[in-house]
Amino acid sequence: MISFVILHYKNLNDTLECIKSIQKLSDKKEKSIIIVDNHTLDEKGLELLKEYTEDIILLNENLGFAKANNEGCKYAIAKYHPDFLCVINNDTVIQQKDFVDKIYHIYEETNFDMLGPYIECKEGSGSVNPYQPLKNIEEVRQEMIYQQKLLKYYQNAVLYFLLTCGIKIKRIFKKREPMRNGTLREENVALHGCAIIFSKKYYEAFESVFYPNTFLYHEESFLYQRIQEYGLISIYDPSIKILHKEGASLSLEMNNNERKKMLFRTQEIIKSLKLLEQEMQKK
């Protein structure tokens, strides 16, 4: 049994496409699909989702990423006690028919606690996995200084305009560095939060699957801290693949106003960085 936990936020078409891609998988393993709605579904949308799964969690408020996913994982564990929790964003699509079979095979080889797939944001872009986490307090503080500088630009329309002009000019003259191609299996790595597979031995060892106190951003760095502290087995394996249509839900929320989107993003990043710094200080 594998449980797919999908966090839904506003974009119903993406959620439906994600569900349908799971239902098209060709393996014979038993599957459950749990939808966690971050307080956005109307009656029409709810009835439509019920055609695909009975496991729908309606939250009374928007809990963000970690808390909402934790609710879905708790539900899946209590009802199904699955071999694996596959926690994926609603704007992802699984295109490999043997996706689940590959997960079981990789577990037999590695006994992983958490597994990350090859994540492609657009065709030919390369994988965003493994994720590059913030590994120590100094890195966290440097990132916080950088984000606080960005915040000043996003708060002011004129400064934001100058920033975007500068970025466009820089892109013209600076050659873009190639992304990590992600062609080799790697161990003891951080994994991108849009798609992580957790094994039963992982979720039985911890009270919550994700660090529960963030709203959005840097969940991967918190998980990486847990990996390091407890000696967990994290695996990136490019033999499993997933497509990520990144940022669709956030764009809807901000009515495609890029400055507001970036302002919101930066504010939430700074909050998460402060929490991450506090957690590192405890250790």
Residue pairs with C-beta under 8 A, 6 or more apart in sequence:
1 29
1 30
1 31
1 32
1 80
1 81
1 82
1 83
2 29
2 30
2 31
2 32
2 82
2 83
2 84
2 85
2 86
2 100
2 103
3 31
3 32
3 33
3 34
3 76
3 80
3 82
3 84
3 85
3 86
4 22
4 31
4 32
4 33
4 34
4 86
4 88
5 34
5 36
5 69
5 72
5 73
5 76
5 85
5 86
5 87
5 88
6 15
6 18
6 19
6 33
6 34
6 35
6 36
6 72
6 88
6 89
6 90
7 36
7 38
7 65
7 68
7 69
7 72
7 87
7 89
7 90
8 15
8 35
8 36
8 37
8 38
8 40
8 41
8 49
8 90
9 37
9 38
9 40
9 62
9 90
9 249
9 253
10 40
10 249
10 252
10 253
11 90
11 91
11 248
11 249
11 252
12 41
12 45
12 48
12 49
14 90
14 91
14 245
14 248
14 249
15 35
15 49
15 90
16 48
16 49
16 52
17 93
18 88
18 89
18 90
18 91
18 92
18 93
18 94
19 33
19 35
19 49
19 52
19 53
20 52
21 93
21 94
21 95
22 31
22 33
22 94
23 33
23 52
24 97
25 31
25 94
25 96
25 97
25 98
25 99
25 100
26 97
26 98
27 97
27 98
27 99
27 100
27 101
29 100
29 101
29 104
31 100
32 53
32 55
32 76
32 79
32 80
32 82
33 52
33 53
33 55
34 53
34 55
34 56
34 57
34 72
34 75
34 76
35 49
35 53
35 55
35 56
35 57
35 72
36 57
36 59
36 68
36 69
36 71
36 72
36 75
37 46
37 56
37 57
37 58
37 59
38 59
38 62
38 63
38 64
38 68
39 58
39 59
39 60
39 61
39 62
40 62
41 49
41 58
46 56
46 58
49 56
50 56
55 75
55 76
55 79
57 71
57 72
57 75
59 68
59 71
62 68
63 71
63 215
64 214
64 215
64 216
65 193
65 210
65 214
65 215
65 216
65 217
65 219
66 210
66 211
66 212
66 213
66 214
66 215
66 219
66 222
67 210
67 212
67 215
69 87
69 209
69 210
70 208
70 209
70 210
70 212
72 87
73 85
73 87
73 198
73 203
73 208
73 209
73 210
76 82
76 85
77 85
77 203
81 200
82 200
83 104
83 107
83 199
83 200
84 103
84 107
84 197
84 198
84 199
84 200
85 197
85 198
85 203
85 209
86 103
86 195
86 196
86 197
87 195
87 196
87 197
87 198
87 209
88 94
88 194
88 195
88 242
89 194
89 195
89 244
90 249
91 194
91 244
91 245
91 246
91 247
91 248
91 249
92 194
92 195
92 242
92 243
92 244
92 245
93 242
93 243
93 245
94 242
94 243
95 241
95 242
95 243
96 102
96 240
96 241
99 240
99 241
99 242
102 237
102 239
102 240
103 115
103 197
103 240
106 112
106 115
106 235
106 237
106 239
106 240
107 115
107 199
110 187
110 233
110 235
111 199
111 201
111 233
112 197
112 199
112 233
112 234
112 235
113 198
113 199
113 201
113 202
113 205
113 227
113 232
113 233
113 234
114 191
114 196
114 197
114 198
114 199
114 202
114 223
114 227
114 232
114 233
114 234
114 235
115 191
115 196
115 197
115 198
115 199
115 234
115 235
115 236
115 237
115 240
116 129
116 130
116 131
116 189
116 191
116 192
116 195
116 196
116 197
116 234
116 235
116 236
116 237
117 129
117 195
117 197
117 237
117 238
117 240
117 241
117 242
118 127
118 129
118 182
118 237
118 238
118 239
118 240
118 241
118 242
119 127
119 128
119 129
119 192
119 194
119 195
119 241
119 242
119 243
119 244
120 126
120 127
120 241
120 242
120 243
120 244
121 128
121 243
121 244
121 245
121 246
125 179
126 178
126 179
126 180
126 181
126 182
127 179
127 180
127 181
127 182
127 238
128 179
128 182
128 192
128 244
129 182
129 189
129 191
129 192
129 236
129 238
130 180
130 182
130 186
130 189
130 190
130 191
130 192
130 236
131 189
131 190
131 191
131 192
131 193
131 220
131 224
132 190
133 190
133 220
133 221
133 224
134 140
134 143
134 218
134 221
134 273
134 276
135 221
135 224
136 280
137 277
137 280
137 281
140 221
140 273
140 276
140 277
140 280
141 277
143 273
144 270
144 273
144 274
144 277
147 266
147 269
147 270
147 273
148 270
150 262
150 266
151 263
151 266
151 267
151 270
152 159
153 159
153 160
153 162
153 163
154 160
154 259
154 262
154 263
154 266
155 263
157 259
160 259
160 262
182 236
182 238
183 238
184 238
185 235
185 236
185 237
185 238
185 239
186 235
186 236
187 233
187 234
187 235
187 236
188 227
188 233
188 234
189 234
189 235
189 236
190 220
190 221
190 223
190 224
190 227
190 234
191 220
191 223
191 234
191 236
192 220
193 219
193 220
193 223
194 242
194 244
194 246
195 242
195 244
196 223
198 209
202 209
202 232
203 209
205 230
206 226
210 219
210 222
210 223
211 219
211 222
211 223
211 226
211 279
213 275
214 222
214 271
214 272
214 275
215 268
215 271
215 272
216 265
216 268
216 269
216 272
217 265
217 268
217 269
217 272
218 269
218 272
218 273
218 276
219 272
221 276
222 276
222 279
223 234
224 234
225 276
225 279
225 280
225 283
226 232
227 234
229 283
250 261
250 264
250 265
251 261
253 261
253 264
254 260
254 261
254 264
